[in-house]
Amino acid sequence: MQRELRYRVSLPVEAESAYAWHEHDSAFNRLSPIWETTRMVSSEGIREGGRAIIAIPSPVGSMHWHAEHFDVHKGKEFSDRQQKGPFHFWMHRHLFEGADSGCVLNDIIRYELPLSPVSDLFAGWFVQRKLAAMFAYRHKVLSNDLVFWKSLPEKKVKRILLTGSSGLIGSELAPFLRMGGYEVIGVSRRAEPGRTSVCWDLSKPNPEDASVLLDGKPLDAVIHLAGESIAEGRWSEAKKQRLIRSRVDATNNLIVGLQKLGLSPRVFISASGVGLYGDRGDQILTESSAPGAGFLGELAQAWEAAARASEMAFSARSVQMRMGAVLTPRGGALAKMLLPFKCGVGGVLGNGRQWMSWVALDDVLYAVTYALETQAVSGPVNLVSPHPVTNAEFTRTLAQVLKRPAVLPAPAFALRLVLGELADELLLNSQRALPRELLESGFEFKHADLRDALSHMLGKNRL
């Protein structure tokens, strides 16, 4: 039996602009639910007869969905239909209609399950819930992105060098920036076919191949995110030295190398972390708060000092983004917590009273881009939600969003036994940081509330 679903969302731009956003080659991946692994494999673009192949998750591994565009009317509507895939029939119409304050996007989906009507009895409800969650996510991302790009100050930055472009943040930031019209050049230890990148091992001050940068165009900005993962493995002395080299030495090499190439970026944004503040209990921490003790505090101070050398080297506006725990189900702390919490065996860490400074991945994308173009943003910047929570509150909220119990705590002594020094500095230390500089400059967080952020990125919202 064929079914029809309709979803609509009001957007703050004209229909032609909303349509153009969908034409970008990264639009599909940007709209794909972050809790899944759906990805565009290939696409001929939105044109009559244009075909696309999409990798989608399935119980037996990834499978390919083949689709074709039709009824394409530029600036107004386009449709796609399944040629080969999991449905017996699938058609999705995207209709953009003008409205007083922008436009309305109507998503009209007609589909039929294989083996229908028998399959409708046991799988129909599941498919409808899945689609309702997917389009709730798509519409929120689309609306937030369009609102952000519309509110961004006039863009002066054009060309950006991005280190860590294949990491948790960089792999999302690069396509996001390109969708905003920026030219993004990644930094990689080895040549990457199909990507615009500089071949550069940052343990050395000289790139292996920087020809892509030496075409006479100015380099406007650097976003420096590269660094070995802090959370992987116990902190042996060898591990600590690698962490220092991958942050402090790499930053020094990056600046020296750019000088040798004769490039002078006007903006230099570098990653840092709220671990700089050490263990501060209930104290409210802003950018003017003093650094704390411990390895992470010392590492972050040295890292920021290395990044500030860009001010002298290039006369650049230097920004050090002190990030909290970046939340995304695709990696980092949240990804590691999901399995035990989904199994009902999650719980507080230690006594649960330590404060957690967190930030949704999308807000990281918005804030870094905002910092590129906002002259008022400079120096250390706390990139955290305005609403930090205790570990106990985080645990309770995550369990409620997942509708699971969270009754098995992880005692401090057990964490220290397994993780050593890392347990105290990364899991048990308390940092109640607030993003004063961002808020005072006019930046608006899209996911300031923890429950809202988790519901959005874990697919718990419905249309």
N, C-alpha and C positions, 0 to 999 in steps of 0.2 A: 504494500500500500504506500503510495506516494504521500509525503508530508510536506508542509510549507511552514517556515518560520520567518518572522519579520522582526528586525531589530533596527532602531534608529538612534542617532546621536546628533545633538546640535554642536556645530563647530564654529570657532570664532573667526573664520576666514571665508572668503568667497569660494564658490563651488570650484572655480578653475584652479585656485590654489590648493584646495584639498585634493582634487584630482591629481594635480602635479606631484604632490607629496607621495601619492601611491605609485607614481611612475619611477621613483628612484629604485635602483637595483638592490638597495638594502631594506626597502619598506616591508617586504614580506617577513624577513627575519626579525625586524623590529616589532612587528605585530604578532609574531608567533608566541604563544604562552611560554613564559620563562621557566615554568615548572616542567616543560616537556623538552624533547630534543628535536622537534620539527625544524627542518632547515631546507632552504632552497638549494637544490643541486645545480640546476641550470635554468635559464630563462631567456626567451627571445623578446621579452618586454611586452608592455601592454599595447598590442596592435591586433588588428583583425587577423585571426589565424595563428597568432603568436603562441608558442607552446612552452610549457614549463614542466620540470621534473622536481618533485618535492620528496625529501626523505622524511618519513613519519614513523613514530615508534609503534611497535606491535608486540604482542606477547612472545613472538618468536624472533624478535630482533627488528632492525630497521627494514622497512619496505618502501618502495617507490610509488608515488602517486603521479600519474601523467595527466596534465590538464591542458586545455586549449582556450584561448580568449576568443570571444565573439561579441557581436553587437557593441562594438567599440565606437563611442561618440565622444571625441576628445573634449574634456572639460565638463562633461555631463554624466556619462555613465559608461560602464563596461561590465561584461559578464565573463564567467569562466565555467567550463563544464569538464567533468571527469571523462577521460578517455580510457584510463585503466587505473584501478585502485580498489579501495575497500568497500565502496558502495555499489549497489546495482545501478543506481542513477544519482547524479549530483549536479546541481546547477546553482551558481551563486551570482546574483546580480548586485552590482554596486551602483546606486542611483544617487546623484548629488543634486539637491534642489536648493535654489536660492531662498534666503530668509532675511528678515530685517537686520539681524545682528551678525550675519555670516551666511551659513548654509546648514542644511541637514543632510546627513548621509543615511540612506536607507539600505540596509543589508537584507536582501530577500533570498532565502535559501529554499530550494526544493530538493528533496532527496528521497531515496527508497533504499532500504536495507536489503542485502542479499537474503534469499529464502523468505522474503516477506510473503504473507503476513505472519508466518510462524515466528520469525525472528523478532517481530514487533512486540510479542508477548513477553519475552525475557530480556531483550536488549533495547527496546524502544525508549524506555525511561532513561537508561544510562546514556544513550546518544544525545537525547535532548538536554540532559543536565550538563553533559560535556560541552555541547555547543553553547549553552547559556553562559557557562563559565568562560569559554574562549572569547565570546563576543563582548562580555563585560570587561575582560582584560584588554582586548583590542581597542575598544572605544575609549577606555580610560587612558591608555598609552597615547592614542592618536590625539585626543583632546588636550592632554597635558603637553605633548610635544608642540602642537600648533600654538597653544597659549604661550609656551616658553619662547619659541622662535619669534612670535609677534612682539613679545615684551622686551626682547633682548636689545640693549643699546645698539646704535648703528655700528655695523661690523667694520673694523679697521684691520683686523688680522685676516690674512689670506692663506699663508703657507705655514704649516706647523710640522715640527719634527717631534715624533712621539716615541719614546722608549717604553719598553714593556708592552708593546702593542699586541702581543699574543697572550698576555696575562688576563687575569680575572676581570680587571677593570678595563685595560687597554683594548681587549678584543671587542668590548661593547662600545667603548668611547670612539674608536676609530671610525666605524660606520656611522655612528651618530653625528660626528663632526662633518663627515662627508655629506650627509643628508642636509646639513645646514649650509652647505656651499663652500666649506673649507677644503683646501688641498692638504692631505695628511700623508706624511712620509714616515713610515715605520723604521725602527732600528732592529736589525736581526743579526744574530751571530753568523748566519749563513744565508745565501741568496734564496729568496722565496719566489718561485715562478708565479706569475700572475699578480704579484703585489709590488707596489711602488715602495721600495725600501732601501735603506743604507745598510750595507754589510759591515757590521762593526761589533767586535767583541770589546765591551767597555772595560775589560780588565787592562786594556791598552789604550793609550791616548791617540793612536792613529787608526782610522777606519781602514778596513781592507779595500772597500770600494765605496766612495762617496760621490760617484759621478753624477748621480741623480740630483745632488745638491749643487753641483758646479755648472749650472746652466745659465748663470747670470741673473737669476731671479733672487730677490732678497728672501731671507728666512725671517719671518715675523715673530715666531714664538717657538718655544720648546716646552713640551709637557713631559716631565721626567718621572716615570712610574717604575722603572726597572729596579729589581732587588730580589735576592733569594728569599723564599718563603720563611717567615719567622716561626710559623706554627708547625712545620714539618720536622719531626724528630726531636730528641733530647738536645739540650744545649751543652755539648761538649766544648772544650776550648777551641777545637778545630772548627766546629760549627759557628761559634761566635766570630772567629776571624773571617770566615766566609761571609757572614752577615755584614761585617764592617766593610770588607772589600767590595761587596756587591752594592753598597750604598755610598759610603764616603769616598772610597777610591774611584768608583765608577763615576760619581758626580764630578770629581776633580778631572778625570780623564775626558769626560764629555765636554767640559768647559774648555780645557786646553785644546782638545781636538778641533772644536769649532773655531777657536781663535786661529789655529794653524790654517784652517780652510778659508779664513778671511770672512767668516759669517758672524753677524752681530744681531741676534734676536732682541726684539724690544720687550718681550715678556718671557720670563723663565718661571714656570710653575713646576714645583717639585713635590712629590709625596712625602709625608711624614706621618706621625701617629700620636695619639693621645697618651701612649705609653710614656711620652716625654715627661708627664706630670708625676709619674710614680704612683705610689699607694697613698691616696689623700682622703680616705674615709668619706664623710659627708660634705666636705668642702666643695663649694661651687667654683669651678675652674673656667676662667676666660683666657684669652690670648695673652693677657698681661700677668697671669699667674706664674710664679717661679717654677722652674723645672724641678723634678723630684729625683730621688736616688734610684739606683738599680741599673742593670745592664741596658734595658730599653730606654731609660731616661738618658743615659750617656750616649747611646747609639743615635737617638733622635737628635740630640743637641749637636753632635758632630756632623750628622747628615744635613741638618739645616744650615750649619755654618758653611759647609762645602757649597750648598746651593746658593747662599747669599753672596758667594764670590762672583756670581754672575752680575751683580750690581756694579762691581768695579771692572770686570772683564768686558762687559758690553754696554754699560750704563742702562741695564735692563730693569724693568719693574719685576722684582722677585717676590714670588708667593710660595709659601710653604704650607701645604694642605695637611693639617693634623687630623687624620681620619680616625674615626672610631671603627667599631666592627662593621664592615660593609655587608649588608644582608642581601643575599640572593641564593635561591636554591641550586644555582649552578656551581657553587664553590664556596670556599671560606667556612666560617664558623657555622652558619645556618645549615649548609649542606651536610656537615658532619653530624648535626643534631637531629636531622629529620628522621633517619631510620629508627634510632632508639625511641624518639617521641611517638612516631607512628605505631611502634610496637607497644606503646604504653609503658616503657621502662625508662623514660626520661625523668629528670628531677633537678633540684637545685644543686649548684656547685658550692662546696663548703657550707658556710652558714646562710648563704643567699642574700646577705645584707650588702654586699659590695655593689657599687653603682656600675652600670654598663652604659657607655656612650656608644650609640649605634647610628647607622645611617643607611637608608635604602639605596640600592645601586643606582636607580634612576636619578635620585637627588645628587649623587656623585657626578653623574653625567651633566646634569644641569648646572651644578655649582662650578665645576671646572670650566665649562664653556663660558659661564657668566664671568668668572675671574679673568678669562682671556680678554674680555672686552670692557671691563669695568675698572677704570683708573683708580677708583677709591679703594679697591681691594689690593693690598700689598702686605708683605711681611707674613708673620704666622697667622693662619686662619684655621679655626676649629671647624672641620667638616663633619658635623654630627647633628643629629636631630635636636631640635629645641627641647625635646622631652626625654631626657635620659631616664632609665628605669633601674631598679635594683635587679639583681639576678633572679630573685624570687618572683618579682613581677614579670620579668621576661619569661621565665619558665611557665608561670601560670597562664600568661596570655597565649604563648605558643601552643600549650596543651589545649586550651579552650578553642582556639582557631582550628586545630586538628581534631577536636572532639575526642581527645584521649586523656586518660589519667596521667598524672606526673607525680608519682609517689616514691620513686627510688632515688634518693639524693646520692651525690658523689662526695664523700667526706674529704676534707682538705688533705688529711694524711695519705689517703689512697691516691689522690691526684698527684701529690708530691712524690709518692713512691713510684708511680708510673712515668711521670713527666719531668721530675726533678725541678730545677729552677724555673723552667718554663711555666709550671703550674701556678706559681705565685704571680709572676709578672704578667701573664697573659689571661689567666682565668680567675684568680683570687684577688688581685689588686683592685682597688676602687678608684674610678675616675668619673666624676660628675661634671663633665665638660658641657659648656654651652657655646653656641655659634654666634657670639656677640658681633664679631666683625661682619659676617655675612648679613645678619639681620639688620644691623645699622646701615649697611650699604644699600638695602632695599631688596635683597634676595628673598624669595618666597619658596619654602619647601613644599613639595607636592605630597610627601608622605611623612609628615611630622609625627603622626600618631602611630604607635607600634601596632595596635590591632588592625588599623587600616592598612598599614604597609604589609603585614603578614598575610592578611586576607587577600590582598591584591596579588601578591607574588606567589601564593600557594593555590590560587584558583578557587577561592572560597566565596567569591562574589558571584551574583547571578543577575541576569537581565530579565 
